[in-house]
Amino acid sequence: MYNKFAYIYDELMKDVDYKNWYLYIENVFNKFHKTPEDVLEMACGTGNLSYYLGKKGYDLICFDISNDMLSIAYNKLQNFRNVKIINQNMIDFNINKKFDAIISICDSINYILDEKDLLKTFKNVKKHLHKDGIFIFDINSHYKLSQIIGNNTFIEDREDIYYIWQNYFDEKSNIAEFYITFFTMDKDGKYIRFEEEHVERAYSTEEITQLLHSASFKDIYMYNGLSFEEIHDKSERISFIAMT
Ligand SMILES: C[S@@+](CC[C@H](N)C(=O)[O-])C[C@H]1O[C@@H](n2cnc3c(N)ncnc32)[C@H](O)[C@@H]1O
């Protein structure tokens, strides 16, 4: 669960080009001839993609399960009259409205650890989409979680933040556990230590495709990262696009 991490999330993600991610989403809409008006963003985190979607003028509802993440999102999005922020869980969210597009980026789907819960999520997404709706999300690939991140330790030494990220990957359960120890500098130049544990599940593309079919999605496409190229053995991020 994102708690204190939420308040330094944007600092740690500053190399991630969310504008480019937003432009990719627009390219997906264009490629599949979609002109959505009502958009739902699941697991919006601190609202980095939501900001661009809001700026474009979509009627946007965005949600996350972490109030800490949402409080940062609120600061970014409070001036957009077309954006609503709520706290919901992807697995059982219930919004009394249907959408033209539902989006979830940056491996939020990997946070759903149980296949049954993922099926519930996909069914719920389907239920909240209009006919001819589009569902766009991405995952950290099995390859990335097991070979790149899994059983590795990363240390990052930045100006105000120092962190140690220890990871364990279990081949049987396909669960990746991340133990992160942060040292952040306060106003007086003293370091404050805190720890967070994050867990992601690695899914194969076959598992995801099968679950999407079980949730009655019709056409399913997958691409390497933020591209329209085919995935390969060493794809680290896989974008999925599914149609109702
Ligand atoms: C890696 S962050 C990505 C956040 C944001 N999408 C971004 O691009 O920066 C994963 C997010 O998923 C959220 N999350 C995890 N499980 C969730 C759930 N079951 N329902 C809603 N949000 C969830 C976390 O709180 C966190 O904000």
The ligand as a MOL file (V3000), in Angstrom:
LIG
                    3D

  0  0  0     0  0            999 V3000
M  V30 BEGIN CTAB
M  V30 COUNTS 27 29 0 0 0
M  V30 BEGIN ATOM
M  V30 1 C 2.7710 2.0170 -9.6900 0
M  V30 2 S 1.4770 3.0180 -9.0740 0 CHG=1
M  V30 3 C 0.8800 3.7670 -10.5860 0
M  V30 4 C 0.1150 5.0230 -10.3270 0
M  V30 5 C -0.2820 5.8120 -11.5670 0
M  V30 6 N -1.1480 5.0210 -12.4300 0
M  V30 7 C 0.9240 6.2910 -12.3340 0
M  V30 8 O 0.9760 6.0770 -13.5350 0
M  V30 9 O 1.7900 6.9360 -11.7490 0 CHG=-1
M  V30 10 C 0.2160 1.8290 -8.6960 0
M  V30 11 C -1.0430 2.4540 -8.1390 0
M  V30 12 O -2.0430 1.4500 -8.0210 0
M  V30 13 C -2.8050 1.7150 -6.8700 0
M  V30 14 N -3.5380 0.4940 -6.5310 0
M  V30 15 C -3.0130 -0.7060 -6.1590 0
M  V30 16 N -3.9970 -1.5990 -5.9650 0
M  V30 17 C -5.1730 -0.9560 -6.2120 0
M  V30 18 C -6.5300 -1.3550 -6.1850 0
M  V30 19 N -6.8870 -2.6150 -5.8710 0
M  V30 20 N -7.4860 -0.4490 -6.5030 0
M  V30 21 C -7.1280 0.8230 -6.8310 0
M  V30 22 N -5.8560 1.2600 -6.8620 0
M  V30 23 C -4.8830 0.3800 -6.5670 0
M  V30 24 C -1.7730 2.1680 -5.8670 0
M  V30 25 O -2.3190 2.8350 -4.7600 0
M  V30 26 C -0.8970 3.0650 -6.7500 0
M  V30 27 O -1.3490 4.3860 -6.7550 0
M  V30 END ATOM
M  V30 BEGIN BOND
M  V30 1 1 1 2
M  V30 2 1 2 3
M  V30 3 1 2 10
M  V30 4 1 3 4
M  V30 5 1 4 5
M  V30 6 1 5 6
M  V30 7 1 5 7
M  V30 8 2 7 8
M  V30 9 1 7 9
M  V30 10 1 10 11
M  V30 11 1 11 12
M  V30 12 1 11 26
M  V30 13 1 12 13
M  V30 14 1 13 14
M  V30 15 1 13 24
M  V30 16 1 14 15
M  V30 17 1 14 23
M  V30 18 2 15 16
M  V30 19 1 16 17
M  V30 20 1 17 18
M  V30 21 2 17 23
M  V30 22 1 18 19
M  V30 23 2 18 20
M  V30 24 1 20 21
M  V30 25 2 21 22
M  V30 26 1 22 23
M  V30 27 1 24 25
M  V30 28 1 24 26
M  V30 29 1 26 27
M  V30 END BOND
M  V30 END CTAB
M  END
